[in-house]
Amino acid sequence: SSDLEKIALVGLNGAGKTTLTRLMSGLLLPTKGEILINGHNILDYNREELYALFGLVPQNYHLLPMSIARNIACSQDGEEVEEEKLQRCIALAGLTEKVDSLPLKADTLLNRQVNSEAVSLSGGEIQKLLLARLLYREPKCIILDEPTAALDPIAEDRMYRKYNEITDGATAVFISHRLASTRFCDRIFLLDGARFAECGTHEELMAAGKKYRELFDLQSRYYKEEFDSPSITDESV
């Protein structure tokens, strides 16, 4: 719905982006002040209910010695996996091509340390699997913490194009140190020195000409210099 926002948290490494999302979702408790959800203190919520509200791709993860399907659905033996929902989450996460290439498809086992016939996934494929696991849970708030860090540029571009579909029906918090990747968000918060230094759309923050603009211009120049190849001149031939 239109009242569900796509929020971006940006800032340099160490600005407090990941810590803030852990506080939001109850994984960390504040030592000062309070965190409110719908006007209620986070401590008033039942912990299981609180955890069910949030979905995030963790930086530390475990792959279960089960099939890809059960890893995504987090289901126990005997629990039914919703096939249509499973395939939709696999597709949204960009994992369909990989799963379809396997002889047993989503029934392929993971974790070679336990299952000798299991497959190994690359870092980018694991990141996609964790995203599919998040989407299967259908949380009210999706937290994407540097979700494209292990993806190649083509897979990263595909994910940005699917961003609205991935976050449909949920409030979304997108964390990145790359400012160019957050233009599609409704509001961008710049964290600087463990505080909100600026807030607005990409266009508003660029027009303000403050820290966000300075960081964006610096990053743009860096990526331009890195990816621009030198032109060949007559003198260099």
Buried (B, 14 or more C-beta within 10 A) or exposed (E): EEEBEBBBBBBEEEBBBBBBBBBBBBBBEEEEEEBEBEEEEBEEBEEEEBBBBBBBBEEEEEBBBBBBBBBBBEBEEEEEBEEEBBBBBBBBBBBBEBBEEEEEBBBBBBBEEEBEEBBEBEEBBBBBBBBBBBBBBEBEBBBBBBBBBBBEEEBBEEBBEBBEEBBBEBBBBBBBBBBEBBEBBEBBBBBBEEEBBBEBBBEEBBEEEBBBBEBBEEBEEEEEEEEEEEEEEEEEE
